[in-house]
Amino acid sequence: MNFQNAKFKASYGTYKQIPRPEKPEIVFAGRSNVGKSSLINRLFGRKNLARVSSQPGKTATINFYELENLIFADLPGYGYAKVSKSEKGRWSELIGGYLGDGERDLALIFQLIDMRHPPTKDDLTMINYLVECELPFAVVLTKADKLNKTERANRLEALKTELPYYDQLTVVPFSAVTDEGVDRLREIVSEISESENVDS
């Protein structure tokens, strides 16, 4: 796959606006400011494919990208306190409607968690939701470059008890600064793309 060929497709602010799925979809989920846009830009080797905002909670839409036989969906970040109740309700309906839509072929959800801190209550709610709905997901630990060797080892050890079903999870440490984890994420995406080609 030539990852640089990814292109922006569309943004939708309400679930009803989202058209029916045409291709398998890979999803990026995580709390506000966890680094989803930076990850998307590094994954596709593009500087500004996804807009990086210094303001948490800025992305209030699901942004769709396309590459070959796959669609990529960037969900709004959750857990940002300075958002009105009505806006939180809209986000919840948007994300819940999208993930709960049984007609969509959700090939994988990349669940992003800030490696520097224990998973938040919202992170754990999201992971438990994915498990309950039997949606396939992998955990991406962002901002790995911010930890020294000891801190990193401690966090990885702690995550074994902090994350449910840890021993069954694919966990990828990632850094948009050093590119750690980029090749592994591309491998995962390429495997999905190839398996979809075989199935079709």
C-alpha positions as CSV (number, residue, x, y, z in Angstrom):
1,M,0.0,0.0,0.0
2,N,1.2,3.5,-0.7
3,F,0.0,5.2,2.4
4,Q,0.7,8.7,1.0
5,N,-2.2,8.2,-1.4
6,A,-4.7,8.5,1.4
7,K,-7.2,11.3,0.8
8,F,-9.8,13.1,2.8
9,K,-13.3,12.0,2.0
10,A,-15.9,13.8,4.1
11,S,-16.9,15.0,7.6
12,Y,-20.2,14.4,9.3
13,G,-21.5,16.1,12.5
14,T,-24.6,13.9,13.0
15,Y,-25.1,10.1,12.6
16,K,-28.0,10.6,10.2
17,Q,-25.7,12.4,7.7
18,I,-23.3,9.5,7.4
19,P,-23.9,7.5,4.1
20,R,-24.1,3.8,4.0
21,P,-20.7,2.0,4.1
22,E,-19.0,1.2,0.8
23,K,-15.8,-0.4,2.1
24,P,-14.4,-1.9,5.3
25,E,-13.6,0.8,7.8
26,I,-10.7,1.3,10.3
27,V,-11.5,3.6,13.1
28,F,-9.4,5.9,15.4
29,A,-10.9,6.5,18.8
30,G,-9.5,8.1,22.0
31,R,-10.0,11.0,24.4
32,S,-9.5,14.6,23.4
33,N,-5.8,15.6,22.9
34,V,-4.6,12.0,22.9
35,G,-2.9,12.6,19.5
36,K,-5.3,11.0,16.9
37,S,-4.6,13.7,14.2
38,S,-0.8,13.4,14.7
39,L,-1.1,9.6,14.5
40,I,-3.1,9.8,11.3
41,N,-0.6,12.2,9.7
42,R,2.3,10.0,10.6
43,L,0.6,6.8,9.5
44,F,-0.1,8.3,6.0
45,G,3.2,10.2,5.8
46,R,1.4,13.5,5.3
47,K,1.9,16.7,7.3
48,N,-1.7,18.1,7.2
49,L,-4.0,15.3,6.1
50,A,-5.7,15.5,9.6
51,R,-5.7,18.9,11.2
52,V,-3.8,19.0,14.5
53,S,-5.4,21.3,17.0
54,S,-3.9,22.7,20.2
55,Q,-7.4,23.0,21.5
56,P,-8.8,19.7,23.0
57,G,-12.3,18.9,21.9
58,K,-12.0,20.8,18.7
59,T,-12.8,17.9,16.4
60,A,-16.6,17.6,16.7
61,T,-17.2,15.5,13.6
62,I,-16.3,12.1,12.3
63,N,-13.7,12.7,9.6
64,F,-13.4,10.0,6.9
65,Y,-10.4,9.2,4.8
66,E,-9.9,6.8,1.9
67,L,-7.0,4.6,0.8
68,E,-7.4,1.8,-1.8
69,N,-10.0,-0.6,-0.5
70,L,-10.4,0.8,3.0
71,I,-12.1,3.8,4.6
72,F,-10.6,5.4,7.8
73,A,-12.8,7.1,10.4
74,D,-11.4,9.6,12.9
75,L,-13.9,9.8,15.8
76,P,-14.3,13.0,17.9
77,G,-12.2,12.9,21.1
78,Y,-14.2,12.1,24.2
79,G,-13.9,13.2,27.8
80,Y,-13.2,16.9,27.4
81,A,-14.9,18.7,30.2
82,K,-15.3,22.2,28.7
83,V,-18.1,21.2,26.3
84,S,-21.8,21.9,26.8
85,K,-24.2,19.1,27.7
86,S,-26.0,19.4,24.4
87,E,-22.7,19.1,22.5
88,K,-21.7,16.1,24.6
89,G,-25.1,14.5,23.8
90,R,-24.6,15.1,20.1
91,W,-21.1,13.5,20.2
92,S,-22.4,10.5,22.2
93,E,-25.2,10.0,19.6
94,L,-22.8,10.4,16.8
95,I,-20.1,8.0,18.1
96,G,-22.6,5.5,19.6
97,G,-24.7,5.5,16.4
98,Y,-21.7,4.9,14.2
99,L,-20.1,2.2,16.3
100,G,-23.4,0.5,17.0
101,D,-24.4,0.4,13.4
102,G,-24.5,-3.3,12.6
103,E,-24.4,-2.7,8.9
104,R,-20.9,-1.2,8.9
105,D,-17.9,-3.4,8.3
106,L,-15.7,-2.2,11.2
107,A,-12.5,-4.1,10.4
108,L,-10.6,-2.6,13.4
109,I,-10.7,0.1,16.0
110,F,-7.4,1.7,17.0
111,Q,-8.1,2.7,20.6
112,L,-5.6,5.4,21.5
113,I,-4.4,5.9,25.1
114,D,-1.9,8.3,26.5
115,M,1.0,6.1,27.6
116,R,2.1,8.5,30.3
117,H,-1.0,8.0,32.4
118,P,-3.3,5.2,33.5
119,P,-6.3,4.8,31.2
120,T,-9.1,7.3,32.1
121,K,-12.6,6.2,33.2
122,D,-13.7,7.2,29.7
123,D,-11.0,5.0,28.1
124,L,-12.1,2.0,30.2
125,T,-15.7,2.7,29.3
126,M,-14.8,2.7,25.6
127,I,-12.8,-0.5,25.8
128,N,-15.5,-2.3,27.7
129,Y,-18.0,-1.1,25.1
130,L,-15.8,-2.5,22.3
131,V,-15.5,-5.8,24.1
132,E,-19.2,-6.1,24.8
133,C,-20.0,-5.3,21.2
134,E,-17.4,-7.8,20.1
135,L,-15.7,-5.1,17.9
136,P,-12.1,-5.9,16.9
137,F,-9.6,-3.4,18.4
138,A,-6.0,-2.7,19.1
139,V,-4.6,-0.4,21.8
140,V,-2.2,2.3,20.6
141,L,-0.1,3.9,23.4
142,T,0.6,7.5,22.2
143,K,3.3,9.9,23.3
144,A,5.7,7.1,24.1
145,D,8.7,9.5,23.5
146,K,7.7,11.5,26.6
147,L,8.8,8.7,28.9
148,N,12.3,7.6,29.9
149,K,13.2,3.9,29.9
150,T,12.2,3.3,33.6
151,E,8.9,5.2,33.3
152,R,8.1,3.4,30.2
153,A,8.8,-0.1,31.7
154,N,6.7,0.9,34.8
155,R,3.8,2.0,32.7
156,L,3.8,-1.1,30.5
157,E,3.8,-3.2,33.6
158,A,1.0,-1.2,35.2
159,L,-1.1,-1.5,32.1
160,K,-1.2,-5.3,32.5
161,T,-3.6,-4.7,35.5
162,E,-5.2,-1.4,34.3
163,L,-6.5,-2.7,30.9
164,P,-9.1,-5.4,30.9
165,Y,-8.2,-8.5,28.9
166,Y,-4.6,-7.2,28.5
167,D,-3.1,-10.6,27.6
168,Q,-5.5,-10.8,24.7
169,L,-4.8,-7.3,23.3
170,T,-2.5,-6.1,20.6
171,V,-0.7,-3.1,22.2
172,V,1.5,-0.8,20.1
173,P,3.6,2.0,21.7
174,F,3.6,5.0,19.4
175,S,5.3,8.3,19.0
176,A,4.5,10.9,16.3
177,V,7.9,12.5,17.2
178,T,10.2,9.5,16.7
179,D,7.9,7.4,14.4
180,E,8.0,4.5,16.9
181,G,5.1,2.2,16.1
182,V,4.4,3.6,12.6
183,D,5.7,0.5,10.8
184,R,3.7,-1.8,13.0
185,L,0.5,0.1,12.5
186,R,1.1,0.1,8.7
187,E,1.6,-3.7,8.9
188,I,-1.7,-4.1,10.7
189,V,-3.5,-1.9,8.1
190,S,-1.9,-3.7,5.2
191,E,-2.9,-7.1,6.6
192,I,-6.5,-6.0,6.8
193,S,-6.4,-4.6,3.2
194,E,-4.9,-7.9,1.9
195,S,-7.5,-10.0,3.8
196,E,-10.3,-7.9,2.3
197,N,-8.9,-8.4,-1.2
198,V,-8.9,-12.1,-0.6
199,D,-12.5,-12.1,0.7
200,S,-13.8,-9.9,-2.1
